[in-house]
Amino acid sequence: MKLSVIDKSGKAKSEVEVSDAIFAAKFNESLIHQLVVASQAARRQGTRAQKNRAAVSGGGAKPFAQKGTGRARAGTIRSPIWRGGGKVFPSQTANFTQKLNKKMRRAGLRSIFGELVRQERLIAIEDIKIDAPKTKALAEKLAKLKASDALILIDNPDKNLLLSARNIPHIGICSINELDPVSLIGYEKVLITKEAIKKCEELLA
């Protein structure tokens, strides 16, 4: 199949041949859901942690004699019923990552790209480069492309482009090597350069 390529002025002046296996892939809702859930779960830090009676420092010696004091017997000052003691059932660091096979991930991304094309949300562009990190320069280019809420897919990381876009709301930058399914479906439009299309076909073939 072919995609129209938009130039800097926002007009379609050429076409690019793309792989049907990627940009015309069937919509697989259950696979995309699984891919998105796994991606969101991987972002969770799970760094909560509390100390039990063994992890709290101190309390190595018996605080007082077993008998003769008139007090309830105690073996450590770090008991959960003492002030400064450990918790009975403390929270521990958790790992929320979900296993997803490489084939499933590639198939899910192909399905997302295919649906983006069918919904006319995927827009191929010649290139989008910024000579210097200038937010205004990028904003002007995006205005010509009529992209106020868009993810820009590039072939390689571009520092100038990244710095120019970070202060523009609803605009994201992502290289093909760091494809994120949540971002792909979260933006209104996805702009992809011709070089990024080639690299995408190599990675998802």
MARKOL-960864 format. One record per residue (C-alpha): x negated, y, z; residue in one letter. Coordinates in steps of 0.05 Angstrom, whole numbers, plus 5000, padded with zeros to 4 digits. Example, Ala and Ser with C-alpha at 12.3 -4.5 7.8 and 13.67 -1.06 7.14 Angstrom:
475449105156A
472749795143S
# end
This chain:
500050005000M
498150734994K
498451315042L
498752045023S
492652435046V
493953135074I
488653665060D
486654255105K
492454675079S
497554155100G
499253925030K
498853215002A
493853224944K
491352514941S
492651794963E
488651264998V
489350514990E
490350165058V
491149445080S
498149165082D
496148695137A
494949285184I
499249865160F
505249445138A
505048945196A
511748705224K
514349005288F
513348545347N
516648875407E
514848345459S
507448345439L
507049105440I
510349115509H
505348605535Q
499549015505L
502049675536V
503249355604V
496249055604A
493149715584S
496750095639Q
494949565690A
487649615672A
487850365690R
489950215761R
484050295809Q
486749865866G
481650175914T
486050175976R
482649826035A
483449796110Q
479349436163K
481348826203N
478548676273R
472448356242A
470648946199A
471349486252V
464549656284S
463349526358G
467049066404G
461648536409G
461848476485A
467748276528K
470348936558P
471448676628F
471848036668A
477147526651Q
479947516721K
480347956783G
481648636751T
489148606750G
489248776676R
491248346617A
485447936592R
481648216532A
475947946491G
474348556448T
475849296446I
477149236371R
483448826380S
489349086338P
493149266402I
487549726426W
486550436402R
481150446349G
482049706335G
482949366268G
489549266232K
493248606236V
494748546161F
490249056127P
490849246053S
485049006010Q
482049225944T
486148925887A
484648785814N
490748895770F
487548725703T
491448245659Q
488147765611K
489747895538L
486547515481N
482747905428K
487347625374K
493547855412M
490648555422R
488948625348R
495748365328A
499148845375G
495349445348L
496949235277R
504249205296S
503949905326I
500550195263F
505749865219G
511450165259E
508150855258L
507950825182V
515250615178R
517251185224Q
512951675184E
509051855246R
502251655218L
499052195177I
492552095137A
488052705133I
481652845094E
477553045155D
477853485216I
471153765238K
469454365281I
462754705272D
462854955344A
467154805405P
472555315391K
479655185415T
482455725370K
479355425307A
482354745321L
489155045339A
489355395272E
487854745235K
493154365273L
498254925259A
497154825184K
498054075193L
504454205234K
501753775290A
503754055358S
504153375392D
499052915361A
493552405373L
487552505327I
483951855308L
476651945285I
471351445264D
465951675313N
466052095377P
465552835362D
463553285421K
465653935387N
472453655370L
473453375440L
471554035474L
475954425426S
482053995440A
481753925515R
485254585529N
490754475477I
496954145508P
499753505477H
493553395433I
489052795443G
482552555411I
480751825405C
475451445366S
477350785332I
472750395379N
476950635438E
483850515410L
489050575465D
496050285453P
499150745505V
496551365469S
498451095400L
505751055418I
505851635467G
504752205417Y
509752455366E
504652405309K
498152045297V
493052385252L
487751915223I
481952105179T
480051715117K
473551465149E
477451245210A
482150845166I
476250455138K
473550315207K
480450125232C
481149615176E
474449315195E
476249245269L
483348985261L
482548545200A
# end
